Structures are given as C-alpha cells and as structure tokens.
Amino acid sequence: MAKVLAADEVRALAHLARLEIEPRDVERLAHELGEILDHVACLGEVDTAGVEPMTHAVAMTLRLRDDVPGPCLPPLDGGVVVPAIIGGD
C-alpha cells in the first residue's frame, strides 16, 4: 500500500514548486505523490555495486573548453549590473 501524504504536505510541496492546485485535487495528489515516493524508495534498494557512474544516458565524449576568464560585468556601487530576466522594466 502506497504512503499517502497529508493534505498539508501536498499544499506545502505545491507552494515550493510554485504550483496552484485546486482544493478538490489535494486528496488525489496525496495518493499519486505517495506512489511516486514508494517507487523512488524501491529504486534505492537496487544493488548498483560495480555499476559505473554515468553523466548521460547515451555514451558520448564531452567536448571541454579551457576555463578562460572573459569580460567582467560593469560595477555599480560595490555590486555588478546584470540584465533583468523576470518582469520589470
């Protein structure tokens, strides 16, 4: 039987994820999230001894570049000016 999250836990997770959920959906999501957590717990029981870590699902050679400093951002009152990316003018 899957763990069922409390309604407060579902609302807290939605808040952290910046999701707006309808009150009528809380109970359904509590069950679905519980099933997901149970599945993740099962994955933690898999024996991965001897399995090489991987960075990608498809074998590939990463092309790396030298770490060379580039132009600096302009200073302003002890900080730096960066372009706005969310709202604003």
Gaussian input, Z-matrix of N, CA and C with variables (Angstrom, degrees):
# hf/3-21g

backbone

0 1
 N
 C     1     B1
 C     2     B2     1     A1
 N     3     B3     2     A2     1     D1
 C     4     B4     3     A3     2     D2
 C     5     B5     4     A4     3     D3
 N     6     B6     5     A5     4     D4
 C     7     B7     6     A6     5     D5
 C     8     B8     7     A7     6     D6
 N     9     B9     8     A8     7     D7
 C    10    B10     9     A9     8     D8
 C    11    B11    10    A10     9     D9
 N    12    B12    11    A11    10    D10
 C    13    B13    12    A12    11    D11
 C    14    B14    13    A13    12    D12
 N    15    B15    14    A14    13    D13
 C    16    B16    15    A15    14    D14
 C    17    B17    16    A16    15    D15
 N    18    B18    17    A17    16    D16
 C    19    B19    18    A18    17    D17
 C    20    B20    19    A19    18    D18
 N    21    B21    20    A20    19    D19
 C    22    B22    21    A21    20    D20
 C    23    B23    22    A22    21    D21
 N    24    B24    23    A23    22    D22
 C    25    B25    24    A24    23    D23
 C    26    B26    25    A25    24    D24
 N    27    B27    26    A26    25    D25
 C    28    B28    27    A27    26    D26
 C    29    B29    28    A28    27    D27
 N    30    B30    29    A29    28    D28
 C    31    B31    30    A30    29    D29
 C    32    B32    31    A31    30    D30
 N    33    B33    32    A32    31    D31
 C    34    B34    33    A33    32    D32
 C    35    B35    34    A34    33    D33
 N    36    B36    35    A35    34    D34
 C    37    B37    36    A36    35    D35
 C    38    B38    37    A37    36    D36
 N    39    B39    38    A38    37    D37
 C    40    B40    39    A39    38    D38
 C    41    B41    40    A40    39    D39
 N    42    B42    41    A41    40    D40
 C    43    B43    42    A42    41    D41
 C    44    B44    43    A43    42    D42
 N    45    B45    44    A44    43    D43
 C    46    B46    45    A45    44    D44
 C    47    B47    46    A46    45    D45
 N    48    B48    47    A47    46    D46
 C    49    B49    48    A48    47    D47
 C    50    B50    49    A49    48    D48
 N    51    B51    50    A50    49    D49
 C    52    B52    51    A51    50    D50
 C    53    B53    52    A52    51    D51
 N    54    B54    53    A53    52    D52
 C    55    B55    54    A54    53    D53
 C    56    B56    55    A55    54    D54
 N    57    B57    56    A56    55    D55
 C    58    B58    57    A57    56    D56
 C    59    B59    58    A58    57    D57
 N    60    B60    59    A59    58    D58
 C    61    B61    60    A60    59    D59
 C    62    B62    61    A61    60    D60
 N    63    B63    62    A62    61    D61
 C    64    B64    63    A63    62    D62
 C    65    B65    64    A64    63    D63
 N    66    B66    65    A65    64    D64
 C    67    B67    66    A66    65    D65
 C    68    B68    67    A67    66    D66
 N    69    B69    68    A68    67    D67
 C    70    B70    69    A69    68    D68
 C    71    B71    70    A70    69    D69
 N    72    B72    71    A71    70    D70
 C    73    B73    72    A72    71    D71
 C    74    B74    73    A73    72    D72
 N    75    B75    74    A74    73    D73
 C    76    B76    75    A75    74    D74
 C    77    B77    76    A76    75    D75
 N    78    B78    77    A77    76    D76
 C    79    B79    78    A78    77    D77
 C    80    B80    79    A79    78    D78
 N    81    B81    80    A80    79    D79
 C    82    B82    81    A81    80    D80
 C    83    B83    82    A82    81    D81
 N    84    B84    83    A83    82    D82
 C    85    B85    84    A84    83    D83
 C    86    B86    85    A85    84    D84
 N    87    B87    86    A86    85    D85
 C    88    B88    87    A87    86    D86
 C    89    B89    88    A88    87    D87
 N    90    B90    89    A89    88    D88
 C    91    B91    90    A90    89    D89
 C    92    B92    91    A91    90    D90
 N    93    B93    92    A92    91    D91
 C    94    B94    93    A93    92    D92
 C    95    B95    94    A94    93    D93
 N    96    B96    95    A95    94    D94
 C    97    B97    96    A96    95    D95
 C    98    B98    97    A97    96    D96
 N    99    B99    98    A98    97    D97
 C   100   B100    99    A99    98    D98
 C   101   B101   100   A100    99    D99
 N   102   B102   101   A101   100   D100
 C   103   B103   102   A102   101   D101
 C   104   B104   103   A103   102   D102
 N   105   B105   104   A104   103   D103
 C   106   B106   105   A105   104   D104
 C   107   B107   106   A106   105   D105
 N   108   B108   107   A107   106   D106
 C   109   B109   108   A108   107   D107
 C   110   B110   109   A109   108   D108
 N   111   B111   110   A110   109   D109
 C   112   B112   111   A111   110   D110
 C   113   B113   112   A112   111   D111
 N   114   B114   113   A113   112   D112
 C   115   B115   114   A114   113   D113
 C   116   B116   115   A115   114   D114
 N   117   B117   116   A116   115   D115
 C   118   B118   117   A117   116   D116
 C   119   B119   118   A118   117   D117
 N   120   B120   119   A119   118   D118
 C   121   B121   120   A120   119   D119
 C   122   B122   121   A121   120   D120
 N   123   B123   122   A122   121   D121
 C   124   B124   123   A123   122   D122
 C   125   B125   124   A124   123   D123
 N   126   B126   125   A125   124   D124
 C   127   B127   126   A126   125   D125
 C   128   B128   127   A127   126   D126
 N   129   B129   128   A128   127   D127
 C   130   B130   129   A129   128   D128
 C   131   B131   130   A130   129   D129
 N   132   B132   131   A131   130   D130
 C   133   B133   132   A132   131   D131
 C   134   B134   133   A133   132   D132
 N   135   B135   134   A134   133   D133
 C   136   B136   135   A135   134   D134
 C   137   B137   136   A136   135   D135
 N   138   B138   137   A137   136   D136
 C   139   B139   138   A138   137   D137
 C   140   B140   139   A139   138   D138
 N   141   B141   140   A140   139   D139
 C   142   B142   141   A141   140   D140
 C   143   B143   142   A142   141   D141
 N   144   B144   143   A143   142   D142
 C   145   B145   144   A144   143   D143
 C   146   B146   145   A145   144   D144
 N   147   B147   146   A146   145   D145
 C   148   B148   147   A147   146   D146
 C   149   B149   148   A148   147   D147
 N   150   B150   149   A149   148   D148
 C   151   B151   150   A150   149   D149
 C   152   B152   151   A151   150   D150
 N   153   B153   152   A152   151   D151
 C   154   B154   153   A153   152   D152
 C   155   B155   154   A154   153   D153
 N   156   B156   155   A155   154   D154
 C   157   B157   156   A156   155   D155
 C   158   B158   157   A157   156   D156
 N   159   B159   158   A158   157   D157
 C   160   B160   159   A159   158   D158
 C   161   B161   160   A160   159   D159
 N   162   B162   161   A161   160   D160
 C   163   B163   162   A162   161   D161
 C   164   B164   163   A163   162   D162
 N   165   B165   164   A164   163   D163
 C   166   B166   165   A165   164   D164
 C   167   B167   166   A166   165   D165
 N   168   B168   167   A167   166   D166
 C   169   B169   168   A168   167   D167
 C   170   B170   169   A169   168   D168
 N   171   B171   170   A170   169   D169
 C   172   B172   171   A171   170   D170
 C   173   B173   172   A172   171   D171
 N   174   B174   173   A173   172   D172
 C   175   B175   174   A174   173   D173
 C   176   B176   175   A175   174   D174
 N   177   B177   176   A176   175   D175
 C   178   B178   177   A177   176   D176
 C   179   B179   178   A178   177   D177
 N   180   B180   179   A179   178   D178
 C   181   B181   180   A180   179   D179
 C   182   B182   181   A181   180   D180
 N   183   B183   182   A182   181   D181
 C   184   B184   183   A183   182   D182
 C   185   B185   184   A184   183   D183
 N   186   B186   185   A185   184   D184
 C   187   B187   186   A186   185   D185
 C   188   B188   187   A187   186   D186
 N   189   B189   188   A188   187   D187
 C   190   B190   189   A189   188   D188
 C   191   B191   190   A190   189   D189
 N   192   B192   191   A191   190   D190
 C   193   B193   192   A192   191   D191
 C   194   B194   193   A193   192   D192
 N   195   B195   194   A194   193   D193
 C   196   B196   195   A195   194   D194
 C   197   B197   196   A196   195   D195
 N   198   B198   197   A197   196   D196
 C   199   B199   198   A198   197   D197
 C   200   B200   199   A199   198   D198
 N   201   B201   200   A200   199   D199
 C   202   B202   201   A201   200   D200
 C   203   B203   202   A202   201   D201
 N   204   B204   203   A203   202   D202
 C   205   B205   204   A204   203   D203
 C   206   B206   205   A205   204   D204
 N   207   B207   206   A206   205   D205
 C   208   B208   207   A207   206   D206
 C   209   B209   208   A208   207   D207
 N   210   B210   209   A209   208   D208
 C   211   B211   210   A210   209   D209
 C   212   B212   211   A211   210   D210
 N   213   B213   212   A212   211   D211
 C   214   B214   213   A213   212   D212
 C   215   B215   214   A214   213   D213
 N   216   B216   215   A215   214   D214
 C   217   B217   216   A216   215   D215
 C   218   B218   217   A217   216   D216
 N   219   B219   218   A218   217   D217
 C   220   B220   219   A219   218   D218
 C   221   B221   220   A220   219   D219
 N   222   B222   221   A221   220   D220
 C   223   B223   222   A222   221   D221
 C   224   B224   223   A223   222   D222
 N   225   B225   224   A224   223   D223
 C   226   B226   225   A225   224   D224
 C   227   B227   226   A226   225   D225
 N   228   B228   227   A227   226   D226
 C   229   B229   228   A228   227   D227
 C   230   B230   229   A229   228   D228
 N   231   B231   230   A230   229   D229
 C   232   B232   231   A231   230   D230
 C   233   B233   232   A232   231   D231
 N   234   B234   233   A233   232   D232
 C   235   B235   234   A234   233   D233
 C   236   B236   235   A235   234   D234
 N   237   B237   236   A236   235   D235
 C   238   B238   237   A237   236   D236
 C   239   B239   238   A238   237   D237
 N   240   B240   239   A239   238   D238
 C   241   B241   240   A240   239   D239
 C   242   B242   241   A241   240   D240
 N   243   B243   242   A242   241   D241
 C   244   B244   243   A243   242   D242
 C   245   B245   244   A244   243   D243
 N   246   B246   245   A245   244   D244
 C   247   B247   246   A246   245   D245
 C   248   B248   247   A247   246   D246
 N   249   B249   248   A248   247   D247
 C   250   B250   249   A249   248   D248
 C   251   B251   250   A250   249   D249
 N   252   B252   251   A251   250   D250
 C   253   B253   252   A252   251   D251
 C   254   B254   253   A253   252   D252
 N   255   B255   254   A254   253   D253
 C   256   B256   255   A255   254   D254
 C   257   B257   256   A256   255   D255
 N   258   B258   257   A257   256   D256
 C   259   B259   258   A258   257   D257
 C   260   B260   259   A259   258   D258
 N   261   B261   260   A260   259   D259
 C   262   B262   261   A261   260   D260
 C   263   B263   262   A262   261   D261
 N   264   B264   263   A263   262   D262
 C   265   B265   264   A264   263   D263
 C   266   B266   265   A265   264   D264

   B1=1.4641
   B2=1.5244
   B3=1.3022
   B4=1.4619
   B5=1.5172
   B6=1.3222
   B7=1.4650
   B8=1.5261
   B9=1.2988
   B10=1.4557
   B11=1.5187
   B12=1.3131
   B13=1.4481
   B14=1.5190
   B15=1.3148
   B16=1.4633
   B17=1.5233
   B18=1.3160
   B19=1.4643
   B20=1.5304
   B21=1.3324
   B22=1.4655
   B23=1.5257
   B24=1.3384
   B25=1.4605
   B26=1.5266
   B27=1.3207
   B28=1.4706
   B29=1.5196
   B30=1.3168
   B31=1.4632
   B32=1.5291
   B33=1.3393
   B34=1.4667
   B35=1.5283
   B36=1.3416
   B37=1.4615
   B38=1.5235
   B39=1.3111
   B40=1.4660
   B41=1.5228
   B42=1.3229
   B43=1.4643
   B44=1.5280
   B45=1.3441
   B46=1.4594
   B47=1.5234
   B48=1.3339
   B49=1.4613
   B50=1.5221
   B51=1.3139
   B52=1.4742
   B53=1.5242
   B54=1.3376
   B55=1.4631
   B56=1.5114
   B57=1.2944
   B58=1.4582
   B59=1.5278
   B60=1.3329
   B61=1.4593
   B62=1.5200
   B63=1.2865
   B64=1.4621
   B65=1.5238
   B66=1.3291
   B67=1.4626
   B68=1.5254
   B69=1.3170
   B70=1.4707
   B71=1.5272
   B72=1.3505
   B73=1.4584
   B74=1.5206
   B75=1.3371
   B76=1.4624
   B77=1.5246
   B78=1.3205
   B79=1.4665
   B80=1.5311
   B81=1.3327
   B82=1.4644
   B83=1.5264
   B84=1.3378
   B85=1.4575
   B86=1.5250
   B87=1.3215
   B88=1.4668
   B89=1.5222
   B90=1.3320
   B91=1.4705
   B92=1.5306
   B93=1.3347
   B94=1.4631
   B95=1.5268
   B96=1.3230
   B97=1.4577
   B98=1.5321
   B99=1.3174
   B100=1.4586
   B101=1.5184
   B102=1.3308
   B103=1.4644
   B104=1.5255
   B105=1.3272
   B106=1.4632
   B107=1.5237
   B108=1.3308
   B109=1.4624
   B110=1.5245
   B111=1.3256
   B112=1.4650
   B113=1.5282
   B114=1.3280
   B115=1.4625
   B116=1.5294
   B117=1.3195
   B118=1.4665
   B119=1.5254
   B120=1.3270
   B121=1.4628
   B122=1.5333
   B123=1.3225
   B124=1.4727
   B125=1.5250
   B126=1.3119
   B127=1.4614
   B128=1.5239
   B129=1.3254
   B130=1.4525
   B131=1.5096
   B132=1.3277
   B133=1.4611
   B134=1.5339
   B135=1.3186
   B136=1.4641
   B137=1.5235
   B138=1.3346
   B139=1.4627
   B140=1.5250
   B141=1.3184
   B142=1.4656
   B143=1.5202
   B144=1.3331
   B145=1.4642
   B146=1.5205
   B147=1.3038
   B148=1.4591
   B149=1.5142
   B150=1.3205
   B151=1.4624
   B152=1.5259
   B153=1.3199
   B154=1.4593
   B155=1.5279
   B156=1.3259
   B157=1.4693
   B158=1.5256
   B159=1.3165
   B160=1.4549
   B161=1.5223
   B162=1.3176
   B163=1.4541
   B164=1.5186
   B165=1.3323
   B166=1.4603
   B167=1.5249
   B168=1.3117
   B169=1.4605
   B170=1.5242
   B171=1.3263
   B172=1.4576
   B173=1.5268
   B174=1.3316
   B175=1.4636
   B176=1.5224
   B177=1.3215
   B178=1.4634
   B179=1.5227
   B180=1.3120
   B181=1.4529
   B182=1.5166
   B183=1.3258
   B184=1.4576
   B185=1.5176
   B186=1.3109
   B187=1.4502
   B188=1.5194
   B189=1.3183
   B190=1.4545
   B191=1.5181
   B192=1.3101
   B193=1.4597
   B194=1.5208
   B195=1.3176
   B196=1.4521
   B197=1.5219
   B198=1.3099
   B199=1.4586
   B200=1.5247
   B201=1.3325
   B202=1.4645
   B203=1.5259
   B204=1.3384
   B205=1.4700
   B206=1.5188
   B207=1.3227
   B208=1.4563
   B209=1.5102
   B210=1.3220
   B211=1.4628
   B212=1.5350
   B213=1.3164
   B214=1.4650
   B215=1.5235
   B216=1.3318
   B217=1.4586
   B218=1.5178
   B219=1.3456
   B220=1.4630
   B221=1.5326
   B222=1.3465
   B223=1.4720
   B224=1.5274
   B225=1.3265
   B226=1.4592
   B227=1.5232
   B228=1.2923
   B229=1.4620
   B230=1.5306
   B231=1.3105
   B232=1.4571
   B233=1.5172
   B234=1.3195
   B235=1.4689
   B236=1.5168
   B237=1.2991
   B238=1.4695
   B239=1.5118
   B240=1.3223
   B241=1.4528
   B242=1.5342
   B243=1.3032
   B244=1.4718
   B245=1.5061
   B246=1.3279
   B247=1.4589
   B248=1.5304
   B249=1.3316
   B250=1.4648
   B251=1.5224
   B252=1.3329
   B253=1.4656
   B254=1.5214
   B255=1.3335
   B256=1.4569
   B257=1.5221
   B258=1.3187
   B259=1.4598
   B260=1.5126
   B261=1.3143
   B262=1.4605
   B263=1.5013
   B264=1.3125
   B265=1.4601
   B266=1.4935
   A1=108.69
   A2=116.81
   A3=122.01
   A4=110.93
   A5=114.45
   A6=120.40
   A7=107.22
   A8=117.18
   A9=121.34
   A10=107.46
   A11=116.84
   A12=120.91
   A13=110.15
   A14=116.20
   A15=121.02
   A16=108.38
   A17=115.77
   A18=120.99
   A19=110.74
   A20=117.08
   A21=120.38
   A22=111.05
   A23=117.16
   A24=120.68
   A25=110.87
   A26=116.32
   A27=120.36
   A28=109.77
   A29=116.98
   A30=120.25
   A31=111.26
   A32=117.64
   A33=120.99
   A34=110.79
   A35=116.62
   A36=120.05
   A37=111.40
   A38=116.75
   A39=120.42
   A40=110.24
   A41=116.11
   A42=120.40
   A43=110.30
   A44=117.61
   A45=121.28
   A46=112.06
   A47=116.21
   A48=121.41
   A49=111.78
   A50=115.79
   A51=121.78
   A52=111.44
   A53=114.93
   A54=121.45
   A55=109.85
   A56=115.83
   A57=120.61
   A58=107.04
   A59=116.37
   A60=119.60
   A61=109.20
   A62=114.60
   A63=120.77
   A64=109.06
   A65=117.95
   A66=120.73
   A67=112.93
   A68=117.27
   A69=120.25
   A70=112.42
   A71=117.41
   A72=121.33
   A73=113.48
   A74=118.18
   A75=121.56
   A76=111.97
   A77=118.37
   A78=121.07
   A79=111.25
   A80=117.12
   A81=120.88
   A82=110.32
   A83=116.50
   A84=120.23
   A85=111.45
   A86=117.74
   A87=121.10
   A88=110.04
   A89=116.91
   A90=121.19
   A91=111.11
   A92=116.82
   A93=120.42
   A94=111.26
   A95=117.70
   A96=120.69
   A97=110.59
   A98=116.63
   A99=120.20
   A100=111.94
   A101=116.76
   A102=120.64
   A103=110.68
   A104=116.95
   A105=120.58
   A106=109.66
   A107=117.68
   A108=121.05
   A109=111.44
   A110=117.42
   A111=120.80
   A112=110.68
   A113=116.31
   A114=120.70
   A115=110.52
   A116=117.31
   A117=121.16
   A118=109.88
   A119=117.07
   A120=120.37
   A121=110.69
   A122=117.48
   A123=121.32
   A124=110.70
   A125=117.60
   A126=120.59
   A127=110.97
   A128=116.48
   A129=120.61
   A130=113.31
   A131=118.31
   A132=122.70
   A133=112.22
   A134=117.63
   A135=121.26
   A136=109.55
   A137=116.09
   A138=121.61
   A139=108.99
   A140=116.78
   A141=120.99
   A142=111.95
   A143=116.93
   A144=120.59
   A145=109.34
   A146=116.58
   A147=120.85
   A148=114.43
   A149=118.46
   A150=121.30
   A151=107.78
   A152=115.96
   A153=120.59
   A154=110.53
   A155=117.28
   A156=119.57
   A157=109.95
   A158=116.96
   A159=120.12
   A160=109.92
   A161=115.62
   A162=120.29
   A163=112.19
   A164=116.19
   A165=119.87
   A166=108.50
   A167=117.01
   A168=120.93
   A169=112.61
   A170=116.98
   A171=121.69
   A172=107.83
   A173=116.80
   A174=119.90
   A175=110.21
   A176=115.96
   A177=120.19
   A178=109.07
   A179=114.77
   A180=121.03
   A181=107.04
   A182=116.09
   A183=119.56
   A184=110.06
   A185=115.67
   A186=120.61
   A187=107.52
   A188=115.94
   A189=120.78
   A190=109.62
   A191=115.59
   A192=120.31
   A193=108.17
   A194=116.15
   A195=120.66
   A196=109.64
   A197=115.96
   A198=122.18
   A199=108.07
   A200=116.10
   A201=122.08
   A202=108.30
   A203=117.56
   A204=119.28
   A205=110.91
   A206=115.75
   A207=121.70
   A208=110.56
   A209=117.65
   A210=120.75
   A211=111.09
   A212=115.44
   A213=121.32
   A214=110.81
   A215=115.52
   A216=120.36
   A217=109.00
   A218=118.25
   A219=120.37
   A220=111.82
   A221=117.52
   A222=120.03
   A223=111.46
   A224=116.30
   A225=122.22
   A226=108.05
   A227=117.15
   A228=123.05
   A229=112.42
   A230=117.08
   A231=120.51
   A232=114.60
   A233=119.05
   A234=123.20
   A235=109.73
   A236=116.55
   A237=121.19
   A238=108.74
   A239=115.18
   A240=121.45
   A241=107.89
   A242=115.73
   A243=120.30
   A244=108.74
   A245=117.48
   A246=119.73
   A247=111.25
   A248=116.59
   A249=121.89
   A250=109.01
   A251=116.48
   A252=119.13
   A253=111.54
   A254=117.87
   A255=120.36
   A256=109.01
   A257=116.01
   A258=120.88
   A259=112.66
   A260=114.75
   A261=120.26
   A262=113.09
   A263=114.24
   A264=121.00
   A265=111.18
   D1=130.16
   D2=-178.44
   D3=-71.42
   D4=145.38
   D5=174.80
   D6=-65.28
   D7=140.68
   D8=176.77
   D9=-110.29
   D10=124.27
   D11=179.13
   D12=-72.16
   D13=153.15
   D14=174.66
   D15=-74.50
   D16=153.74
   D17=-179.25
   D18=-57.54
   D19=-38.15
   D20=179.35
   D21=-64.52
   D22=-36.03
   D23=177.94
   D24=-66.02
   D25=-41.10
   D26=179.30
   D27=-63.50
   D28=-45.90
   D29=179.67
   D30=-64.42
   D31=-38.11
   D32=178.62
   D33=-65.47
   D34=-42.74
   D35=177.81
   D36=-63.93
   D37=-41.06
   D38=178.00
   D39=-62.25
   D40=-41.00
   D41=179.00
   D42=-62.71
   D43=-46.25
   D44=179.41
   D45=-62.04
   D46=-34.41
   D47=-179.65
   D48=-86.56
   D49=1.86
   D50=-179.03
   D51=57.61
   D52=41.77
   D53=178.49
   D54=-108.98
   D55=139.02
   D56=174.51
   D57=-98.62
   D58=120.26
   D59=179.37
   D60=-118.65
   D61=146.75
   D62=178.54
   D63=-78.14
   D64=144.02
   D65=178.48
   D66=-54.08
   D67=-33.58
   D68=-178.50
   D69=-69.36
   D70=-17.08
   D71=-178.09
   D72=-92.80
   D73=-9.43
   D74=-173.89
   D75=-60.65
   D76=-46.53
   D77=-177.26
   D78=-64.33
   D79=-43.42
   D80=178.96
   D81=-62.20
   D82=-44.06
   D83=-179.89
   D84=-66.49
   D85=-32.67
   D86=178.01
   D87=-60.31
   D88=-41.96
   D89=178.57
   D90=-70.32
   D91=-44.69
   D92=-177.63
   D93=-65.25
   D94=-42.74
   D95=178.94
   D96=-65.97
   D97=-36.10
   D98=176.03
   D99=-61.48
   D100=-41.18
   D101=177.92
   D102=-64.70
   D103=-38.67
   D104=178.50
   D105=-64.40
   D106=-44.10
   D107=179.38
   D108=-63.43
   D109=-38.50
   D110=176.37
   D111=-62.26
   D112=-42.24
   D113=179.88
   D114=-63.64
   D115=-43.65
   D116=179.04
   D117=-63.32
   D118=-39.17
   D119=177.73
   D120=-61.84
   D121=-38.46
   D122=177.03
   D123=-63.69
   D124=-38.23
   D125=179.07
   D126=-63.82
   D127=-32.43
   D128=178.49
   D129=-67.55
   D130=-16.75
   D131=-179.54
   D132=-90.40
   D133=-6.55
   D134=-178.57
   D135=-71.73
   D136=132.73
   D137=178.99
   D138=-75.93
   D139=112.53
   D140=-179.68
   D141=-109.95
   D142=16.52
   D143=178.42
   D144=-59.91
   D145=131.40
   D146=178.35
   D147=83.06
   D148=-0.29
   D149=179.22
   D150=-90.84
   D151=124.15
   D152=-179.70
   D153=-68.46
   D154=135.25
   D155=174.51
   D156=-64.17
   D157=150.71
   D158=179.34
   D159=-135.19
   D160=152.71
   D161=179.32
   D162=-100.50
   D163=-11.96
   D164=-176.98
   D165=-154.17
   D166=152.18
   D167=-178.86
   D168=-70.90
   D169=-20.50
   D170=179.54
   D171=-114.04
   D172=131.29
   D173=179.89
   D174=-61.14
   D175=130.14
   D176=179.49
   D177=-156.96
   D178=157.27
   D179=174.40
   D180=-98.53
   D181=123.60
   D182=-179.53
   D183=-77.32
   D184=134.82
   D185=176.60
   D186=-92.68
   D187=112.67
   D188=-177.85
   D189=-102.92
   D190=153.16
   D191=176.68
   D192=-118.81
   D193=160.47
   D194=175.63
   D195=-64.78
   D196=144.89
   D197=177.72
   D198=-85.84
   D199=90.66
   D200=-176.34
   D201=-112.73
   D202=128.30
   D203=179.06
   D204=-63.11
   D205=144.67
   D206=177.89
   D207=-112.63
   D208=-166.25
   D209=-179.75
   D210=-62.76
   D211=145.68
   D212=-179.65
   D213=-86.02
   D214=156.14
   D215=173.33
   D216=-75.50
   D217=150.59
   D218=-177.57
   D219=-68.57
   D220=135.41
   D221=179.13
   D222=-77.27
   D223=152.13
   D224=176.60
   D225=-152.94
   D226=111.45
   D227=177.18
   D228=51.12
   D229=47.49
   D230=177.69
   D231=81.52
   D232=0.89
   D233=178.70
   D234=-124.73
   D235=-163.32
   D236=176.25
   D237=-127.92
   D238=153.44
   D239=178.91
   D240=-96.27
   D241=126.22
   D242=177.47
   D243=-124.63
   D244=150.69
   D245=179.33
   D246=-67.67
   D247=143.04
   D248=176.89
   D249=-70.25
   D250=138.43
   D251=178.49
   D252=-119.50
   D253=-14.18
   D254=-179.50
   D255=-124.80
   D256=116.61
   D257=175.49
   D258=52.57
   D259=-156.35
   D260=177.12
   D261=71.34
   D262=177.04
   D263=179.86
   D264=-100.78

